[in-house]
Amino acid sequence: MDELKVNKSFWDFYAEIYDEKKADFDKYLRGRSIKTLQTFFKPGQNLIEIGCGTGTESLEMIKYGCKLTLTDLSPQMLKKAYEKIGDKARYVNLPAEYIDSFKIQFDGAYSSFGVLNCVTDIGEFFKKLHTILKPNAYFIASIINRWYWGDFLFFALGITNYLKKRLKGWGYISVDGKEYNAKANFYSVFKIKKIASPYFELEKCIAFPILLPPPYLKPKDRLPEKIFKILDKIESALNGLFPFKYFGEQTIFIFRRK
Ligand SMILES: C[S@@+](CC[C@H](N)C(=O)[O-])C[C@H]1O[C@@H](n2cnc3c(N)ncnc32)[C@H](O)[C@@H]1O
């Protein structure tokens, strides 16, 4: 698959600078993502991470007491993850498109921060993932949303022009304003729920974030600490409620394998 080759070279290139570029995300959204994983997974479980990147979340899940298999399309990302985690995890260089290569069933799976937006056939992915998870296992994924209300506001204010890409349904990934030839697809919450529905039940979804500005606007640097804390509190009260849960920048999906 040519698209996989293109994506692999992009992510290999990005691996070296990934942690530095995602520092704004790590500053406040990473904690929420890890907290969600630790709410649904239990110490001692055997988990698989799909698109592990540099291993930030798996490191925390290992400290929490889970056993981890880290997978990623990019060998360079896995190398970075190994530098963080060492021999405490198992590493497999495998695109999500071939996730059914595993011959065991895991207690749970997760895939954070837009990995599934990069997968070439997301319907096939859910079908294959189903085969490597035990019945009732959780699959937790954060996926970039197609319908983010903030896009309309930021577009009107001339701050970002992500609106066009999202409405089109896909776009080339950019780093520091430069577009690369790797693609990301954007899905509504309804679409993801429907695609996954033959294999997974959607137990819950959470906007990520809904009120706090997205990390690429560097809210931690721009907003006074007091305002940030107030927004953060309101965020926690609203992000799982209708209609807010459908219109976040990303969405955290809590799926149960059927
Ligand atoms: C935005 S990063 C997220 C990394 C990590 N999950 C995190 O939370 O920081 C996307 C990751 O997905 C990986 N990726 C992209 N396409 C993939 C695919 N088809 N199969 C598996 N991994 C993929 C990339 O190599 C990269 O590590």
The ligand as an ORCA input file, in Angstrom:
! r2SCAN-3c Opt
* xyz 0 1
  C      -0.332     11.831     16.498
  S       0.704     10.472     16.781
  C       0.061      9.826     18.308
  C       1.093      9.053     19.062
  C       0.693      8.601     20.457
  N      -0.471      7.747     20.430
  C       0.447      9.783     21.352
  O      -0.604      9.833     22.016
  O       1.333     10.651     21.453
  C       0.169      9.262     15.629
  C       0.941      7.960     15.719
  O       0.271      6.998     14.900
  C       1.230      6.287     14.154
  N       0.541      5.812     12.942
  C       0.152      6.524     11.859
  N      -0.476      5.739     10.976
  C      -0.497      4.498     11.525
  C      -0.992      3.239     11.106
  N      -1.615      3.113      9.942
  N      -0.820      2.174     11.910
  C      -0.185      2.292     13.109
  N       0.335      3.453     13.566
  C       0.153      4.544     12.776
  C       2.329      7.286     13.888
  O       3.541      6.651     13.575
  C       2.365      8.037     15.216
  O       3.223      7.412     16.130
*
